[in-house]
Amino acid sequence: MRSQSCPLSPEAPSTVAVRRFKVVLEWDRDESLWLTYVPALNHLSTYGETKESALAETREAILGYIEAAQKEA
C-alpha cells in the first residue's frame, strides 16, 4: 500500500486554490489493477491498469465529487 498526494490542478492559475488530498494506492493482484482510495472524501475509490491511469481517474473523480458537493451547498 502506498500513499500519495494528489493535486487537483497542477497548473492552476494563481487565483485558484490548489487542494491536495491523501490518496492510498494499492495493487490488486486478483484483478491486476491499481486501486485508489481518498479517505477524506468518504473513501472515494477508482482504479486503473497503471498507476498513472489510476491517479488520473482519481483526479477526475475528486473534481466531480467537489463539483457535486458545491451544487448541494
C-alpha positions as CSV (number, residue, x, y, z in Angstrom):
1,M,0.0,0.0,0.0
2,R,1.3,3.4,-0.9
3,S,0.0,6.9,-0.1
4,Q,0.4,9.8,-2.4
5,S,-0.7,13.4,-2.5
6,C,-3.0,14.2,-5.5
7,P,-3.0,17.8,-6.6
8,L,-6.2,18.7,-8.3
9,S,-4.8,21.2,-10.7
10,P,-1.0,21.1,-11.1
11,E,-1.1,24.1,-13.4
12,A,-3.8,26.1,-11.6
13,P,-3.8,29.9,-12.1
14,S,-2.8,31.9,-9.1
15,T,-6.4,32.9,-8.5
16,V,-7.5,29.3,-8.0
17,A,-6.8,27.5,-4.8
18,V,-5.0,24.2,-5.2
19,R,-6.3,21.4,-2.9
20,R,-4.4,18.3,-2.1
21,F,-5.8,15.0,-0.8
22,K,-4.2,11.9,0.5
23,V,-4.6,9.1,-2.0
24,V,-4.0,5.5,-1.0
25,L,-2.7,3.5,-3.9
26,E,-2.8,-0.4,-3.8
27,W,-2.1,-3.1,-6.3
28,D,-4.9,-5.7,-6.6
29,R,-3.3,-9.0,-7.6
30,D,-6.6,-10.7,-8.2
31,E,-7.9,-8.1,-10.7
32,S,-4.4,-6.9,-11.9
33,L,-5.4,-3.3,-11.4
34,W,-4.2,-0.3,-9.3
35,L,-6.8,0.8,-6.8
36,T,-7.0,4.2,-5.2
37,Y,-8.9,5.5,-2.1
38,V,-9.3,9.0,-1.0
39,P,-10.0,8.8,2.8
40,A,-11.0,12.5,3.2
41,L,-13.8,12.1,0.6
42,N,-15.8,9.1,2.0
43,H,-13.1,6.7,0.7
44,L,-13.8,7.7,-2.9
45,S,-12.3,4.9,-5.0
46,T,-11.1,4.5,-8.6
47,Y,-8.9,2.1,-10.5
48,G,-6.6,1.8,-13.5
49,E,-4.3,-0.6,-15.3
50,T,-1.3,1.6,-14.5
51,K,-0.5,3.8,-11.5
52,E,-0.7,6.9,-13.8
53,S,-4.1,6.0,-15.1
54,A,-5.5,5.2,-11.7
55,L,-4.3,8.6,-10.4
56,A,-5.7,10.4,-13.4
57,E,-9.1,8.7,-12.8
58,T,-8.8,9.8,-9.1
59,R,-8.2,13.4,-10.1
60,E,-11.3,13.3,-12.3
61,A,-13.4,11.7,-9.5
62,I,-12.2,14.2,-6.9
63,L,-13.2,17.1,-9.2
64,G,-16.6,15.5,-9.8
65,Y,-17.1,15.0,-6.1
66,I,-16.2,18.6,-5.3
67,E,-18.5,19.9,-8.1
68,A,-21.4,17.8,-6.8
69,A,-20.8,18.9,-3.2
70,Q,-20.8,22.6,-4.3
71,K,-24.1,22.2,-6.1
72,E,-25.7,20.7,-3.0
73,A,-24.4,23.6,-0.8
